[in-house]
Amino acid sequence: MKAAMDIPGGGAVVVTGAASGIGRAAAAAFHELGASVVAVDVDAAGLDDLRSRLGGRSRCVPAPADVSSGPQVAEAFARAAELGGCRVLVNAAGIGINKPMLDHEENDWDRVIGINLRGSFLCLQEAARQMTRQDMGEDGGKTSGRPDRGRIINIASVVGFRPGPIPEIAYDTSKGAVVQMTRSAALEMAPHGVRVNAVAPGPVPTNLFGTPPVQPEGPMPLGYGRVDDIVDAVLFLASERARWITGQILTVDGGWSIRSG
Ligand SMILES: NC(=O)c1ccc[n+]([C@@H]2O[C@H](COP(=O)([O-])OP(=O)(O)OC[C@H]3O[C@@H](n4cnc5c(N)ncnc54)[C@H](O)[C@@H]3O)[C@@H](O)[C@H]2O)c1
C-alpha cells in the first residue's frame, strides 16, 4: 500500500475538501506516494497551509473553488488538465446541518444538497470527461487486460444507509444519493475504463464531526476511528489492487452499522 501510487499514465489526483479533515489527509497521502495533487476547497487559506506543510517544492496545486459552482469546478479541473489530466478524483468536500426536520429551511436543504450532491456530481462529471478523453498511449492505458483510464472515489457516509442519532435530514439524503450516484456512474463509466466507488465513513474526528465523546469505545464495536482509517480505504480503491471493483460502497465505521440498536 505504501508503494508509489500506480496512477495510469501520470496525470493528477484531484481531491476536493482538501483544506481539512479527510480530504486534507487524502491529499497529503497521495502526495506522499508521489502524485501531483490538485487540492480543491472553498477555504483558500487552508489550501495554502496544506501546500506549505507539504514543502516548498511540492507537487500540490491549490485550486480554490466552490464545488457547487459549475464554472469554478471547470476552472479547478483546468489545473488538472495542465498536469496531464485527472486520473484520480476524491470527492470529499462536504457540509452538514444538524437540525430537526421541522426546522429545516429551504436554504439549509439547498446548501447541503448543493455542496454534497450537486458538487460531487459536477466534479465527478468533469473528472470523467477528462478521463474518457485521455490519450493513454500505445498500451491503451490497460492494466490486467482491461482499459484503465481513471478512478473516482466519492465520500458518502454510513448515514446514507441508516440515519444516525443526530437529526440531519438533508445530510442523510445527500449521502444516500451519493451512494446511488456512485452506482449509476460506475455502470456508465465501466466501458470507458473508469472505476467509480465510494467510501462510507462512520464518525471520525474532523471539523465536520467534532471531537468524539469521552468514552473511547463510543457506539462502535472497534471504538472510534481516525481520519487515516478512512484515507487507507480511499488509497485502496484508487489503487490497482482494486482493479476489478466498481460501483461499490466500502463502509469504514469500526462496525457501527452492524449494531442492531
Ligand atoms: N468526519 C466524519 O465523521 C465523516 C463521516 C462520514 C462522512 N464524512 C464525509 O467526509 C467528507 C469530508 O468531511 P470531513 O469530516 O473531513 O469534514 P471537514 O469539515 O474537516 O472537511 C470538509 C471540507 O470541505 C470543504 N468545503 C465545504 N464546502 C465546500 C464547497 N462548497 N466547495 C469546496 N469545498 C468545500 C470545507 O472547507 C472543508 O475543508 C464529507 O463529505 C463528509 O460528509 C465525514
The ligand as an ORCA input file, in Angstrom:
! r2SCAN-3c Opt
* xyz 0 1
  N     -15.877     13.189      9.763
  C     -16.819     12.289      9.756
  O     -17.167     11.709     10.781
  C     -17.482     11.894      8.458
  C     -18.307     10.767      8.463
  C     -18.948     10.410      7.270
  C     -18.731     11.148      6.127
  N     -17.928     12.236      6.159
  C     -17.750     12.983      4.914
  O     -16.378     13.144      4.671
  C     -16.185     14.306      3.857
  C     -15.095     15.155      4.485
  O     -15.585     15.657      5.705
  P     -14.660     15.950      6.967
  O     -15.209     15.194      8.093
  O     -13.231     15.792      6.585
  O     -15.035     17.480      7.232
  P     -14.178     18.816      7.236
  O     -15.137     19.878      7.623
  O     -12.955     18.644      8.052
  O     -13.745     18.983      5.710
  C     -14.677     19.329      4.717
  C     -14.002     20.287      3.756
  O     -14.944     20.590      2.701
  C     -14.774     21.961      2.381
  N     -15.963     22.509      1.734
  C     -17.157     22.793      2.301
  N     -17.973     23.335      1.390
  C     -17.278     23.382      0.219
  C     -17.593     23.853     -1.083
  N     -18.779     24.400     -1.363
  N     -16.659     23.739     -2.042
  C     -15.434     23.216     -1.762
  N     -15.077     22.772     -0.544
  C     -15.998     22.858      0.432
  C     -14.517     22.627      3.729
  O     -13.946     23.919      3.570
  C     -13.604     21.627      4.391
  O     -12.252     21.912      4.120
  C     -17.551     14.995      3.780
  O     -18.167     14.676      2.556
  C     -18.307     14.385      4.927
  O     -19.699     14.417      4.706
  C     -17.299     12.627      7.300
*
